[in-house]
Amino acid sequence: MFIVFLRFSDNRHQASQFLEGHNAWLKRGFDTGTFLLAGSLQPDAGGSILAHKIDRNRLEALLEEDPFVAQRVVSAEIHEVTPGRVDERLAFLK
């Protein structure tokens, strides 16, 4: 499982012109079952994604397809997490 932080860069002012493509990219990630959660980093620092059932190389390639990453609106920071203890509602993550 991976937690990805998409931190705004100096190009953040370009976000609005790539937002539609970024949202379509997120939708594809959810449609394939790779993304479990996406949300904003507070306060106004970027976004985050919880991804599973993907290896790091494929995730890195997927992130390069995000218009926000490709246009350097954000930089992607990937953290791999191996779940040890989980609530039973999230047991599928183990």
C-alpha positions as a Markdown table, in Angstrom:
| # | Residue | x | y | z |
|---|---|---|---|---|
| 1 | Met | 0.0 | 0.0 | 0.0 |
| 2 | Phe | 1.2 | 3.5 | -0.8 |
| 3 | Ile | 0.5 | 6.9 | 0.5 |
| 4 | Val | 1.3 | 9.6 | -2.1 |
| 5 | Phe | 1.7 | 13.2 | -1.2 |
| 6 | Leu | 1.3 | 15.6 | -4.1 |
| 7 | Arg | 2.9 | 18.8 | -2.8 |
| 8 | Phe | 2.3 | 22.0 | -4.7 |
| 9 | Ser | 5.4 | 23.4 | -6.4 |
| 10 | Asp | 6.2 | 26.9 | -7.7 |
| 11 | Asn | 4.0 | 26.2 | -10.7 |
| 12 | Arg | 0.9 | 25.8 | -8.5 |
| 13 | His | -0.6 | 28.9 | -10.2 |
| 14 | Gln | -1.1 | 26.7 | -13.3 |
| 15 | Ala | -3.3 | 24.2 | -11.5 |
| 16 | Ser | -6.6 | 25.5 | -12.9 |
| 17 | Gln | -5.6 | 24.9 | -16.5 |
| 18 | Phe | -4.7 | 21.2 | -15.7 |
| 19 | Leu | -7.5 | 20.5 | -13.2 |
| 20 | Glu | -9.9 | 18.7 | -15.7 |
| 21 | Gly | -7.1 | 16.4 | -16.8 |
| 22 | His | -6.0 | 15.8 | -13.2 |
| 23 | Asn | -9.6 | 14.9 | -12.2 |
| 24 | Ala | -10.0 | 12.5 | -15.1 |
| 25 | Trp | -6.7 | 10.9 | -14.1 |
| 26 | Leu | -8.0 | 10.5 | -10.5 |
| 27 | Lys | -11.2 | 8.9 | -11.8 |
| 28 | Arg | -9.2 | 6.3 | -13.8 |
| 29 | Gly | -7.3 | 5.4 | -10.7 |
| 30 | Phe | -10.6 | 4.9 | -8.8 |
| 31 | Asp | -12.2 | 3.1 | -11.7 |
| 32 | Thr | -9.4 | 0.5 | -11.8 |
| 33 | Gly | -9.5 | 0.0 | -8.0 |
| 34 | Thr | -6.0 | 1.3 | -7.5 |
| 35 | Phe | -7.0 | 4.5 | -5.6 |
| 36 | Leu | -8.9 | 4.1 | -2.3 |
| 37 | Leu | -8.8 | 7.7 | -1.2 |
| 38 | Ala | -7.8 | 11.1 | -2.6 |
| 39 | Gly | -8.0 | 14.4 | -0.7 |
| 40 | Ser | -6.4 | 17.7 | 0.0 |
| 41 | Leu | -3.5 | 18.4 | 2.2 |
| 42 | Gln | -4.2 | 21.1 | 4.6 |
| 43 | Pro | -3.7 | 24.0 | 4.7 |
| 44 | Asp | -3.7 | 24.3 | 0.9 |
| 45 | Ala | -0.5 | 22.3 | 0.5 |
| 46 | Gly | -1.5 | 19.9 | -2.3 |
| 47 | Gly | -3.2 | 16.5 | -2.3 |
| 48 | Ser | -2.8 | 12.9 | -1.1 |
| 49 | Ile | -3.7 | 9.5 | -2.5 |
| 50 | Leu | -4.0 | 6.1 | -0.9 |
| 51 | Ala | -3.1 | 3.4 | -3.5 |
| 52 | His | -3.0 | -0.3 | -3.3 |
| 53 | Lys | -2.7 | -3.4 | -5.5 |
| 54 | Ile | 0.1 | -1.8 | -7.5 |
| 55 | Asp | 3.9 | -2.1 | -7.3 |
| 56 | Arg | 6.1 | 1.0 | -6.9 |
| 57 | Asn | 7.3 | 1.0 | -10.5 |
| 58 | Arg | 3.8 | 0.9 | -11.9 |
| 59 | Leu | 2.7 | 3.6 | -9.4 |
| 60 | Glu | 5.6 | 5.8 | -10.4 |
| 61 | Ala | 4.6 | 5.4 | -14.1 |
| 62 | Leu | 0.9 | 6.1 | -13.2 |
| 63 | Leu | 1.9 | 9.3 | -11.4 |
| 64 | Glu | 3.8 | 10.5 | -14.4 |
| 65 | Glu | 0.5 | 10.4 | -16.3 |
| 66 | Asp | -1.1 | 12.9 | -13.9 |
| 67 | Pro | -1.1 | 16.3 | -15.7 |
| 68 | Phe | -0.3 | 18.0 | -12.4 |
| 69 | Val | 2.9 | 15.9 | -12.1 |
| 70 | Ala | 3.7 | 16.1 | -15.8 |
| 71 | Gln | 3.4 | 19.9 | -15.8 |
| 72 | Arg | 5.2 | 20.2 | -12.4 |
| 73 | Val | 2.2 | 21.7 | -10.6 |
| 74 | Val | 2.9 | 19.2 | -7.9 |
| 75 | Ser | 5.8 | 16.9 | -6.9 |
| 76 | Ala | 4.9 | 13.4 | -5.9 |
| 77 | Glu | 6.3 | 11.9 | -2.7 |
| 78 | Ile | 5.7 | 8.2 | -2.4 |
| 79 | His | 5.6 | 6.3 | 1.0 |
| 80 | Glu | 5.2 | 2.6 | 1.1 |
| 81 | Val | 3.3 | 1.3 | 4.1 |
| 82 | Thr | 3.1 | -2.4 | 5.1 |
| 83 | Pro | 0.0 | -2.6 | 7.3 |
| 84 | Gly | 0.5 | -4.4 | 10.6 |
| 85 | Arg | -2.5 | -3.7 | 12.7 |
| 86 | Val | -5.7 | -2.6 | 11.0 |
| 87 | Asp | -9.3 | -2.2 | 11.9 |
| 88 | Glu | -11.4 | -5.1 | 10.7 |
| 89 | Arg | -13.2 | -2.8 | 8.2 |
| 90 | Leu | -9.8 | -2.3 | 6.5 |
| 91 | Ala | -8.6 | -5.9 | 6.7 |
| 92 | Phe | -8.4 | -6.1 | 2.9 |
| 93 | Leu | -5.4 | -3.9 | 3.0 |
| 94 | Lys | -3.2 | -6.5 | 4.8 |
